Amino acid sequence: MTQAAESRFGFPRIVVHDLQKQAAFYRAVFGYGEGITIKAEIKGRPLEEVLLGPDGGKIEFLLLAFPGEPAPSPSGVLLGFNTADLDAFEARVVTAGGSVYQEIGPMQMGEKATRMAFYSDPEGFLFEVIEG
């Protein structure tokens, strides 16, 4: 087995400012359970983290905050998600306090035609959502 085959991407993690508000947003939009909250340190720097996923399921997404520090810039991350129903997904985003960044539109993926849109969470992190 090659070294590359032994390593793979594990999970996305974004650094946020208001951990509880962001966790509530992602729970409402993606249907995540309560998750696991962790308080720890990175080289003496205190942090708080929420690990999110379906109740009783695999951890899929992590939110991390450095309490007492300035809000991070959301410009360095663009998340990507899939959904079976983009219209229902958009309604959840708006209801949970996010916003439409780019309206739903057509997308061609090879031979397959689908739809996509871009949204932002309450702190301005962008994410693309593809239907299908």
PADRENPA-30114 format. One record per residue (C-alpha): residue number from 0; residue in three letters; x, y, z. Coordinates in Angstrom, 1 decimal, decimal comma. Layout:
REM residues N
+-----+------+--------+--------+--------+
| seq | type |     xx |     yy |     zz |
+-----+------+--------+--------+--------+
| NUM |  ALA |      X |      Y |      Z |
...
+-----+------+--------+--------+--------+
//
This chain:
REM residues 132
+-----+------+--------+--------+--------+
| seq | type |     xx |     yy |     zz |
+-----+------+--------+--------+--------+
|   0 |  MET |    0,0 |    0,0 |    0,0 |
|   1 |  THR |    1,4 |    3,4 |   -0,9 |
|   2 |  GLN |    1,6 |    6,2 |    1,6 |
|   3 |  ALA |   -1,0 |    8,2 |   -0,4 |
|   4 |  ALA |   -3,5 |    5,3 |   -0,1 |
|   5 |  GLU |   -3,0 |    5,3 |    3,7 |
|   6 |  SER |   -3,9 |    9,0 |    4,0 |
|   7 |  ARG |   -7,2 |   10,7 |    3,1 |
|   8 |  PHE |   -9,2 |   13,8 |    3,9 |
|   9 |  GLY |  -11,0 |   13,4 |    7,2 |
|  10 |  PHE |  -13,3 |   16,4 |    7,9 |
|  11 |  PRO |  -13,7 |   20,1 |    7,2 |
|  12 |  ARG |  -13,1 |   22,5 |   10,1 |
|  13 |  ILE |  -13,7 |   26,2 |   10,1 |
|  14 |  VAL |  -12,6 |   28,8 |   12,6 |
|  15 |  VAL |  -15,5 |   31,0 |   13,6 |
|  16 |  HIS |  -16,1 |   33,8 |   16,1 |
|  17 |  ASP |  -19,5 |   33,0 |   17,7 |
|  18 |  LEU |  -19,3 |   29,3 |   18,2 |
|  19 |  GLN |  -22,8 |   28,7 |   19,5 |
|  20 |  LYS |  -24,5 |   30,9 |   16,8 |
|  21 |  GLN |  -22,6 |   29,1 |   14,0 |
|  22 |  ALA |  -23,3 |   25,7 |   15,5 |
|  23 |  ALA |  -27,0 |   26,5 |   15,8 |
|  24 |  PHE |  -27,0 |   27,6 |   12,1 |
|  25 |  TYR |  -25,4 |   24,4 |   10,8 |
|  26 |  ARG |  -27,6 |   22,2 |   13,0 |
|  27 |  ALA |  -30,7 |   23,9 |   11,6 |
|  28 |  VAL |  -29,6 |   23,8 |    8,0 |
|  29 |  PHE |  -28,0 |   20,3 |    7,8 |
|  30 |  GLY |  -30,0 |   18,5 |   10,5 |
|  31 |  TYR |  -27,0 |   17,8 |   12,6 |
|  32 |  GLY |  -27,5 |   16,6 |   16,2 |
|  33 |  GLU |  -26,2 |   18,4 |   19,2 |
|  34 |  GLY |  -22,7 |   17,2 |   18,6 |
|  35 |  ILE |  -19,7 |   17,1 |   20,9 |
|  36 |  THR |  -18,2 |   20,2 |   22,6 |
|  37 |  ILE |  -14,5 |   20,2 |   23,4 |
|  38 |  LYS |  -12,4 |   22,7 |   25,3 |
|  39 |  ALA |   -8,7 |   22,3 |   24,6 |
|  40 |  GLU |   -5,5 |   24,1 |   23,7 |
|  41 |  ILE |   -3,2 |   24,4 |   20,7 |
|  42 |  LYS |    0,2 |   25,2 |   22,0 |
|  43 |  GLY |   -1,2 |   26,9 |   25,0 |
|  44 |  ARG |   -3,9 |   28,8 |   23,0 |
|  45 |  PRO |   -7,3 |   28,0 |   24,5 |
|  46 |  LEU |  -10,0 |   26,9 |   22,0 |
|  47 |  GLU |  -13,5 |   25,6 |   22,0 |
|  48 |  GLU |  -14,8 |   23,3 |   19,3 |
|  49 |  VAL |  -18,1 |   21,7 |   18,3 |
|  50 |  LEU |  -18,0 |   18,4 |   16,4 |
|  51 |  LEU |  -21,1 |   18,0 |   14,3 |
|  52 |  GLY |  -22,7 |   15,1 |   12,5 |
|  53 |  PRO |  -26,0 |   13,1 |   12,4 |
|  54 |  ASP |  -27,1 |   11,9 |   15,9 |
|  55 |  GLY |  -25,1 |    8,8 |   16,7 |
|  56 |  GLY |  -23,3 |    9,0 |   13,3 |
|  57 |  LYS |  -19,9 |   10,0 |   12,0 |
|  58 |  ILE |  -18,5 |   13,4 |   12,8 |
|  59 |  GLU |  -18,8 |   15,3 |    9,5 |
|  60 |  PHE |  -18,0 |   19,0 |   10,3 |
|  61 |  LEU |  -16,2 |   20,9 |   12,9 |
|  62 |  LEU |  -16,4 |   24,5 |   14,2 |
|  63 |  LEU |  -13,6 |   25,9 |   16,2 |
|  64 |  ALA |  -13,3 |   29,2 |   18,1 |
|  65 |  PHE |  -10,5 |   30,9 |   19,9 |
|  66 |  PRO |  -12,4 |   32,7 |   22,8 |
|  67 |  GLY |  -11,5 |   36,3 |   23,3 |
|  68 |  GLU |   -9,8 |   36,7 |   20,0 |
|  69 |  PRO |  -10,9 |   38,9 |   17,0 |
|  70 |  ALA |  -13,3 |   37,4 |   14,5 |
|  71 |  PRO |  -11,5 |   35,5 |   11,7 |
|  72 |  SER |  -11,9 |   36,4 |    8,1 |
|  73 |  PRO |  -14,3 |   34,1 |    6,2 |
|  74 |  SER |  -12,5 |   34,7 |    2,9 |
|  75 |  GLY |  -10,1 |   31,8 |    3,0 |
|  76 |  VAL |  -12,7 |   29,0 |    2,9 |
|  77 |  LEU |  -15,3 |   27,9 |    0,4 |
|  78 |  LEU |  -17,2 |   24,8 |    1,5 |
|  79 |  GLY |  -19,1 |   22,5 |   -0,9 |
|  80 |  PHE |  -22,2 |   20,4 |   -0,2 |
|  81 |  ASN |  -24,7 |   18,3 |   -2,0 |
|  82 |  THR |  -28,5 |   18,1 |   -1,5 |
|  83 |  ALA |  -31,4 |   16,3 |   -3,1 |
|  84 |  ASP |  -33,7 |   19,3 |   -2,8 |
|  85 |  LEU |  -32,0 |   22,7 |   -3,4 |
|  86 |  ASP |  -35,2 |   24,7 |   -2,9 |
|  87 |  ALA |  -35,8 |   23,2 |    0,5 |
|  88 |  PHE |  -32,2 |   23,6 |    1,4 |
|  89 |  GLU |  -32,3 |   27,3 |    0,5 |
|  90 |  ALA |  -35,4 |   27,8 |    2,7 |
|  91 |  ARG |  -33,5 |   26,2 |    5,7 |
|  92 |  VAL |  -30,5 |   28,5 |    5,1 |
|  93 |  VAL |  -32,6 |   31,7 |    5,1 |
|  94 |  THR |  -34,7 |   30,6 |    8,0 |
|  95 |  ALA |  -31,6 |   29,8 |   10,1 |
|  96 |  GLY |  -30,1 |   33,2 |    9,5 |
|  97 |  GLY |  -27,9 |   32,7 |    6,4 |
|  98 |  SER |  -28,3 |   34,4 |    3,1 |
|  99 |  VAL |  -28,4 |   33,7 |   -0,7 |
| 100 |  TYR |  -25,0 |   34,8 |   -2,2 |
| 101 |  GLN |  -25,8 |   33,6 |   -5,7 |
| 102 |  GLU |  -29,3 |   32,4 |   -6,7 |
| 103 |  ILE |  -30,1 |   28,9 |   -7,9 |
| 104 |  GLY |  -29,0 |   28,4 |  -11,4 |
| 105 |  PRO |  -28,2 |   25,6 |  -13,9 |
| 106 |  MET |  -24,9 |   23,7 |  -13,8 |
| 107 |  GLN |  -23,5 |   21,2 |  -16,3 |
| 108 |  MET |  -21,4 |   18,4 |  -14,9 |
| 109 |  GLY |  -20,2 |   16,5 |  -17,9 |
| 110 |  GLU |  -23,3 |   15,0 |  -19,4 |
| 111 |  LYS |  -25,4 |   15,6 |  -16,4 |
| 112 |  ALA |  -27,4 |   18,8 |  -16,0 |
| 113 |  THR |  -28,2 |   19,9 |  -12,4 |
| 114 |  ARG |  -28,6 |   23,1 |  -10,4 |
| 115 |  MET |  -26,4 |   24,9 |   -7,9 |
| 116 |  ALA |  -26,3 |   28,0 |   -5,7 |
| 117 |  PHE |  -24,0 |   29,8 |   -3,3 |
| 118 |  TYR |  -25,0 |   30,8 |    0,3 |
| 119 |  SER |  -23,3 |   32,4 |    3,2 |
| 120 |  ASP |  -23,6 |   31,5 |    6,9 |
| 121 |  PRO |  -24,2 |   34,2 |    9,6 |
| 122 |  GLU |  -20,5 |   35,0 |    9,7 |
| 123 |  GLY |  -20,1 |   35,3 |    6,0 |
| 124 |  PHE |  -18,5 |   31,9 |    5,2 |
| 125 |  LEU |  -19,5 |   31,0 |    1,6 |
| 126 |  PHE |  -20,6 |   27,5 |    0,6 |
| 127 |  GLU |  -21,7 |   26,1 |   -2,7 |
| 128 |  VAL |  -24,5 |   23,6 |   -2,9 |
| 129 |  ILE |  -25,1 |   21,3 |   -5,8 |
| 130 |  GLU |  -28,4 |   19,5 |   -6,3 |
| 131 |  GLY |  -28,3 |   15,8 |   -7,1 |
+-----+------+--------+--------+--------+
//
